[in-house]
Amino acid sequence: MGIELDSTTVARLRDHVTGKVYLRGDEGLAAEITCFNPAIRHDPDIVVAVASEDDVVEAVSFARSAGLPVRVQATGHGAEAPIIGGMILSTKGLDGLSIDPETRMARIGAGVRWAPVIVAAAEHGLAPITGSSTSVGAVGYTLGGGIGPMARTYGFTSDWVRGFRVVTADGRIVTADEGTNRDLFWALRGGKGGLAVVTEMSLELVALRSLYGGSVFFEGGAIEPALRAWIDWSAELPDEATTSVAILTVPDIDGPPPPLRGRTVLSVRFAYPGETAEGERLFEPIRAAAPVYLDFVAEMPATAVASINNDPEEGGPTWIRGFMLDTFDQDAGDVILELGGPGSGAPFLSVEIRQIGGATARDTADGTAVGGRDSGYTLTLLAADPSTFAEAAPARAGAIADALRVRISAITNVNFAGDLADRAAFERVWPPAIEKRLEVARTHWDPDRVFAFGPS
Ligand SMILES: Cc1cc2nc3c(=O)[nH]c(=O)nc-3n(C[C@H](O)[C@H](O)[C@H](O)COP(=O)(O)OP(=O)(O)OC[C@H]3O[C@@H](n4cnc5c(N)ncnc54)[C@H](O)[C@@H]3O)c2cc1C
């Protein structure tokens, strides 16, 4: 089902773009828009796999005339619900990437993932401030702010953006930076969607060749004392270090590393982009908290940043709920152990708590639209067994949220919120003052709501 697109105008679009145009049923369409979570299958009327900025202009102009809502997809890591009807503008082909070591700037095309940016920057002793997974798209990630393994030291990734090139809803190519279209520049740093199609992002890099970091694992009876030690220790950690924990219930299947297979473990992650000796000293209380099962915290090249959290590189069916927490104390630890810990019967593959604060709490001088700066922690519940998605996972997540109610922040950053088609979730992703200003920017830049975003 779907709308009947005029074959003459589709033929004209095909003539005008250098990328590919797929209609429903065309071979190659499904592969172009595969999601990280394969449980989500989009069914758009048309997909334009753009190969240039001019293609984006053509695609947006076509959609606008045909009255089709446009949604942008790069890697599909952010897909939360199936997209039915309308246009998907696939940016994979916008793969331009260049580094200027003099100015420490990276120009990153909309289809580029973090991994190649890390490799290209490292040739000059530089590093981008990335997220935990380097297969995530750099632009899509950064539009939501971006909270990574070094967040407390360097802040949100969007704090490092120095400019965007975009195609607007009326088909113009414009730039947004501190001197041009400042409202759009503000909005794109955290405001995520409903504004424009970003074709390129200019990101300032940091001088970083190596850091002290990685993860240690605790299992069995060591999990509780290690988590309790982490809670007190992380509360005193200086801003120069970032840490997170995850209770991982690893299935006994091929794929996960053999020492983790079939076990429940606590992974404590750490990143200190400073002297190794000081990193070792800071991390020592965690090593001393309980017998360590596996220890992968050491001096590491900045290019190995993805090994800190060890997110899966391959996608799979997932159910995710995210929250932000104002505080995480021993009482919150009780809740996590009782409802998400070993032996709790929780249906989650991962219960992850990231400590933020430090630089994430400090906005840039010119301000950004990032939501969640006032929170102290993120909490992400992830289930991977589809038989739990309808009832067991939501019910247990609800019980955890109820038990943590007094600590749950009013705001959950858009990259961590889960399903934005859910109005209640969508309304919590920006503080009211930012939401109001974003609405003004969206109305100015996309008055006819060409770029579909949020609940319909
Ligand atoms: C394994 C994994 C690890 C993650 N780790 C982190 C993390 O450490 N920190 C964090 O903050 N987030 C993290 N995320 C969340 C991630 O940042 C978001 O899902 C992000 O939206 C992914 O962007 P993408 O471009 O890869 O995905 P896509 O699904 O391709 O895009 C997601 C959305 O981004 C927007 N978008 C993408 N490109 C453009 C563009 N060119 N112009 C306009 N809008 C665009 C659209 O709204 C689109 O729907 C993680 C997600 C996964 C799956």
The ligand as an SDF file (V2000), in Angstrom:
LIG
                    3D

 53 58  0  0  0  0  0  0  0  0999 V2000
   25.3060    0.5680   19.4710 C   0  0  0  0  0  0  0  0  0  0  0  0
   24.9090    1.9960   19.7470 C   0  0  0  0  0  0  0  0  0  0  0  0
   25.7200    2.7860   20.5570 C   0  0  0  0  0  0  0  0  0  0  0  0
   25.3650    4.1120   20.8290 C   0  0  0  0  0  0  0  0  0  0  0  0
   26.1640    4.8510   21.6650 N   0  0  0  0  0  0  0  0  0  0  0  0
   25.8370    6.1250   21.9290 C   0  0  0  0  0  0  0  0  0  0  0  0
   26.6590    6.9120   22.7790 C   0  0  0  0  0  0  0  0  0  0  0  0
   27.6820    6.4620   23.2910 O   0  0  0  0  0  0  0  0  0  0  0  0
   26.2810    8.1700   23.0230 N   0  0  0  0  0  0  0  0  0  0  0  0
   25.1800    8.7490   22.4480 C   0  0  0  0  0  0  0  0  0  0  0  0
   24.9210    9.9420   22.6730 O   0  0  0  0  0  0  0  0  0  0  0  0
   24.3900    8.0260   21.6380 N   0  0  0  0  0  0  0  0  0  0  0  0
   24.6810    6.7360   21.3870 C   0  0  0  0  0  0  0  0  0  0  0  0
   23.8710    5.9880   20.5820 N   0  0  0  0  0  0  0  0  0  0  0  0
   22.6620    6.6040   20.0330 C   0  0  0  0  0  0  0  0  0  0  0  0
   23.0040    7.2560   18.6860 C   0  0  0  0  0  0  0  0  0  0  0  0
   23.7570    8.4130   18.8900 O   0  0  0  0  0  0  0  0  0  0  0  0
   21.7210    7.6280   17.9600 C   0  0  0  0  0  0  0  0  0  0  0  0
   21.0000    6.4380   17.7110 O   0  0  0  0  0  0  0  0  0  0  0  0
   22.0010    8.3670   16.6610 C   0  0  0  0  0  0  0  0  0  0  0  0
   20.7970    8.9100   16.2160 O   0  0  0  0  0  0  0  0  0  0  0  0
   22.5660    7.4660   15.5800 C   0  0  0  0  0  0  0  0  0  0  0  0
   22.8300    8.2180   14.4320 O   0  0  0  0  0  0  0  0  0  0  0  0
   23.0290    7.4940   13.0220 P   0  0  0  0  0  0  0  0  0  0  0  0
   23.1670    8.5410   11.9890 O   0  0  0  0  0  0  0  0  0  0  0  0
   24.0680    6.4700   13.1710 O   0  0  0  0  0  0  0  0  0  0  0  0
   21.6250    6.7320   12.8770 O   0  0  0  0  0  0  0  0  0  0  0  0
   20.4350    6.9290   11.8360 P   0  0  0  0  0  0  0  0  0  0  0  0
   19.3800    5.9760   12.3050 O   0  0  0  0  0  0  0  0  0  0  0  0
   20.8900    6.8120   10.4640 O   0  0  0  0  0  0  0  0  0  0  0  0
   19.9270    8.4030   12.1040 O   0  0  0  0  0  0  0  0  0  0  0  0
   19.2960    8.6990   13.3150 C   0  0  0  0  0  0  0  0  0  0  0  0
   18.6030   10.0280   13.2280 C   0  0  0  0  0  0  0  0  0  0  0  0
   19.5580   11.0710   13.1360 O   0  0  0  0  0  0  0  0  0  0  0  0
   19.0520   12.1210   12.3250 C   0  0  0  0  0  0  0  0  0  0  0  0
   19.9820   12.3020   11.2040 N   0  0  0  0  0  0  0  0  0  0  0  0
   20.9600   11.4550   10.8130 C   0  0  0  0  0  0  0  0  0  0  0  0
   21.6810   12.0130    9.8160 N   0  0  0  0  0  0  0  0  0  0  0  0
   21.1200   13.2160    9.5730 C   0  0  0  0  0  0  0  0  0  0  0  0
   21.4090   14.2650    8.6420 C   0  0  0  0  0  0  0  0  0  0  0  0
   22.4250   14.1950    7.7780 N   0  0  0  0  0  0  0  0  0  0  0  0
   20.6410   15.3760    8.6640 N   0  0  0  0  0  0  0  0  0  0  0  0
   19.6000   15.4940    9.5240 C   0  0  0  0  0  0  0  0  0  0  0  0
   19.2780   14.5290   10.4240 N   0  0  0  0  0  0  0  0  0  0  0  0
   20.0340   13.4060   10.4480 C   0  0  0  0  0  0  0  0  0  0  0  0
   17.6720   11.7110   11.8870 C   0  0  0  0  0  0  0  0  0  0  0  0
   16.7380   12.2740   12.7930 O   0  0  0  0  0  0  0  0  0  0  0  0
   17.7050   10.2100   12.0250 C   0  0  0  0  0  0  0  0  0  0  0  0
   16.4320    9.6640   12.2710 O   0  0  0  0  0  0  0  0  0  0  0  0
   24.1870    4.6600   20.2830 C   0  0  0  0  0  0  0  0  0  0  0  0
   23.3680    3.8770   19.4610 C   0  0  0  0  0  0  0  0  0  0  0  0
   23.7110    2.5520   19.1950 C   0  0  0  0  0  0  0  0  0  0  0  0
   22.8340    1.7190   18.3240 C   0  0  0  0  0  0  0  0  0  0  0  0
  1  2  1  0
  2  3  1  0
  2 52  2  0
  3  4  2  0
  4  5  1  0
  4 50  1  0
  5  6  2  0
  6  7  1  0
  6 13  1  0
  7  8  2  0
  7  9  1  0
  9 10  1  0
 10 11  2  0
 10 12  1  0
 12 13  2  0
 13 14  1  0
 14 15  1  0
 14 50  1  0
 15 16  1  0
 16 17  1  0
 16 18  1  0
 18 19  1  0
 18 20  1  0
 20 21  1  0
 20 22  1  0
 22 23  1  0
 23 24  1  0
 24 25  2  0
 24 26  1  0
 24 27  1  0
 27 28  1  0
 28 29  2  0
 28 30  1  0
 28 31  1  0
 31 32  1  0
 32 33  1  0
 33 34  1  0
 33 48  1  0
 34 35  1  0
 35 36  1  0
 35 46  1  0
 36 37  1  0
 36 45  1  0
 37 38  2  0
 38 39  1  0
 39 40  1  0
 39 45  2  0
 40 41  1  0
 40 42  2  0
 42 43  1  0
 43 44  2  0
 44 45  1  0
 46 47  1  0
 46 48  1  0
 48 49  1  0
 50 51  2  0
 51 52  1  0
 52 53  1  0
M  END
$$$$
